[in-house]
Amino acid sequence: TVDSVTNLRLGRRWTFQQDNDPKHTSKSTRAWLQIKGWNILEWPSQSPDLNPIENLWWDLKKAVAVRKPKNVTELEAFAHDEWAKIPVDRCKTLVSSYASHLKAVITVKGCCTKY
């Protein structure tokens, strides 16, 4: 994340998004984020997975599982290989459909959607 923000040269014009996974809400993580002074998007505790990265994690898990890593070293290598293969267009599609996902969730008042 830090490298991505730096590479995109956004300055302070961005907001950090994460879900409420315990590792994201731990005291140490919250303290680190506060020190960084980043804008954090508030995230409801009981929310659908709206973060586009969740789709990429699913893609990555499927691709790595097909390769059947035999140990942690292979797992890491396969994950790096498969991550590099994710097309930029896949990312663009996920980001461009984000507004539709949000509207769908709002329409059903937070219940399940087709996404």
Sequence and secondary structure as in RCSB ss.txt:
>XXXX:A:sequence
TVDSVTNLRLGRRWTFQQDNDPKHTSKSTRAWLQIKGWNILEWPSQSPDLNPIENLWWDLKKAVAVRKPKNVTEL
EAFAHDEWAKIPVDRCKTLVSSYASHLKAVITVKGCCTKY
>XXXX:A:secstr
 HHHHHHHT TT   B     HHHHSHHHHHHHHHHT  B    SS     THHHHHHHHHHHHHHH  SSHHHH
HHHHHHHHHHS HHHHHHHHHTHHHHHHHHHHTTTS    
